[in-house]
Amino acid sequence: MATTDIVVGGQNGVAVLQLGAMSNRHGLVAGATGTGKTVTLQVLAEGFSRMGVPVFAADVKGDLSGIAAPGKPNKETERRLGLIPREGYQQRGYPVAFWDVYGASGHPVRTTISEVGPLLLANLLELNDTQSGVLYAAFRIADEQGLLLLDLKDLKALLEWMVDNASDLRASYGNVTASSVGAIQRGLLVLEEQGADKLFGEPALALADLMQVDFSGNGVVSLLDATQLVQKAPRVYAALLLWLLSELFEDLPEAGDAEKPKLVLFFDEAHLLFNGAPKPLLDKIEQVVRLIRSKGVGVYFVTQSPLDIPQDVVGQLGLKIQHALRAFTPKDRQVIKAVAQGFRESAGVDVERVVTELETGEALVSALDAKGSPRPVSRALMAPPESRIGPIDTAERAQRISRSPFRGKYDQGIDRESAYEKLKARADQEQAAARPATEQRETRNATVKPGPTRQTAGEALMTSAARAIGSSLGRQPIRGVLGSLLRR
């Protein structure tokens, strides 16, 4: 076994390996609740860390935080080590960086509205085609005029202006109706109620901070605490993961064939990435998953059923680890048949029967060989993790966060000049310019009872922004496959 291989599991002295050189070919960990998926994810994350590969994992139950602390001796671990050849096993913790959109149990995670782009944001807000068209128009105006959309107030300011100037915009950007803008605004209010507005702003997460190696050469495991996010705002969770995938695809250079990945991502509750997504977005996701392996990134989906993942994506997954499934209904039996068809047959392994008999911590496994071909499916015990099974406590987490190299980097939000401030400044300038003319008219018409002739802040805002539409302020940025903003 090479140092760039991971012992996933085994049986009777025979190990099942995940080759480092094949680890950018993606993977799937599936199975019913309570069958051992989280521990399998933990074993894989440890293996990549030992390999020197940084790991990003979404921790939706809080259990993965135990990877930061050493495990404890127990009889089950000793039993498994007696059946699975595993050299160099030692109970230890791994380097971990904790992240949290809400900033409560990890460093805050932020990105900007501009970077997320209209495609992912439209899906996040559950917009129809007409409403999505208005959102695309808003981004086009912002991009053309150099108006940064950093947080929700920037987008709100632009939407309000679009409603007031709908007739002027129609020729260039199509029909902008108050009802469509209202739907977008209501969606933004829902995000605020869920606390998801904390995701949008600066300082934005730097991808380099997810690709760190510690002083001993172990890849740092970045854990996103998604326990609250999945419950409160599952679509925000999905949008964040898809944005991250898109950013990595657009920013990383081609890697070619390498002995190990540059980065590995684990997306738990993976069905949330695809539920309700329109076909154009699903097509884009499939394209990114297919192409991102050439950038040296491996993506591993964790979910209850393989049918939660679109078949075009499942077809690209090299490692398949299937924990137990239950056959209580006709639909369950259909899932089991589909699972059996997804494995390369192996003598003596009846997948349809065995998958319902697997015990906790046991799975059907198929990995790629050195030539990239799927190995026959095998029934295996999962290897025991070296780190703690289950979460660390709040005090342990706080201590590790306080020692993190990212401490202080993301703690305080920054509200620099962006669309809201620029539009407001233009409105103020228009107001100032309007005062002399107004005063002259008031002097000439002193004998006439004066009326309210000064341009209001809203009118000045509309006039200023309308002039900006015809100007060439800034450079229009380029957007990538999923609509994210490409850096230049």
C-alpha positions, 0 to 999 in steps of 0.5 A: 500500500502506498502512502497515498492510499486509504484503507477504507475497510476490509475483511479477513485480512484483505484491505479495500483501498481508495487510491490517492491517484483516483481520489479526484474521481469523486465518490458517494457514501450512501445508506439509511440513517444510523448505518455508519455513514458519518464514521465512514466520512470521518475515516476518509477525511482522516486518510486524506489529511494523512495524505497531505490533502486539505479537506472541506466537510459539511458537518450537518449533525455536529458529530464530525467535530470529534476528528479534532480529538484522539479516539479512545481504545475499545473492543470494537476497534481492536476487533476491526483492526484484527480483521483489516490490515491497517499499518501505523494505526494510532489514536490521534486528532487531526488539524481542524479549522471550524467555520460557521455561517452564523459565526457562533461555533466557528469562523464566519463564512461570507461571500458576496451577492456579486460572487454568488451570481444570478443563477444560484441566487434565483434558485435560492429564492425559488424564483420563476422564469419571469422573476429570474429574468428581472434578477438577471437584469439587476445583475447585468446593470450592476456589472455594466456600471461597476456597482458591487452587490456585496450584501442584501442592502445593495441588491435591495437598493438596486431593485427599488431603483429598477421599479421606479425606472421600469419604463426607461429600462424596458428597451434595454433590459425587458419588462421590469414589473413591480410584482416580479421585483416584489417577489424577489424582495419577499424572498430576501426578507425570508432570508433575513428572517432565517439569519442567512443574510449573514452569509452575504458581505465581506470579508469574503472567504478566501479559498486559500484558507480551505487549502492549508497543510499543517507543520507536520504535513497533514491536510487541514480539515475545514469543518462547516458547522451546518447543524443550524443552517440545514434546519433553518435555511436548507437552500442557503446551505445548498447555495453555499456549497454550490458556490464553493464548487463553482469558485474552485472550478473557476479559480484553480489551474489545471492539475493534470494527473497527480498522485493525490488531489489538491482538495477534497470536498464532502457534501453531506445531505447531498440531496439538498443540492439538487432538490427543486433545482431547475434543469439548467442549473442541474446541467451546470452542476453536472458539468462542473462535477465532470470538469473539476476533477481536472483541477485536482478536486475530489467531490464526495456526496453523502446521502441516504439514497443513491437516487437522491443524486442525478444519474448524470452525476452518479455516473461520474463517481468512482468510489461507491460505499453503500451502507445498509438499506431497508426494504419496507416498501415497493419504492425501497425495493426499487432503490435496492435494484438501482443500487445493485445495477450501479455496482460491478458484479462480484462472484458470491456477492448478491447485492440486492440481498446483502445490502439489506443485511449489512450491519452498522459499520459494514458496507458494499464498496467499489473503488477504482483500480490504478487504470481507472476501472471499477473494481468488483463490489466487495462486502467490507467492515469499515476501518475504525477512525483514529480520532474520536467518534462523536462531537467534541464539547463546546469548551474544546471547540472554543479552545481550538478556535481561539488558537486558529490561524484565522482568528480575527481575520473574519470576525468583524464584517466590513461594509465598504463602498458598494452599490448602496453607498454609490447610489446614495452618493449620486442621489446626494450629488443630484440634490446638491446640484438642484439647490441653486436652480431651485433657489433662483426659481424661488426668488423669481417667483417670490410673488407666487406662493412657493410649492415643493420644487426641490428634487427628492432623494428618491428622484435624484437617485433615479436620475443619477442611476439613469444617467449611469446606465448610458455611461461606461463606469467600470469594466463589465466583469465576466461570470463563470459556469454557475454565474459566479464572478470571475476575479481579474 
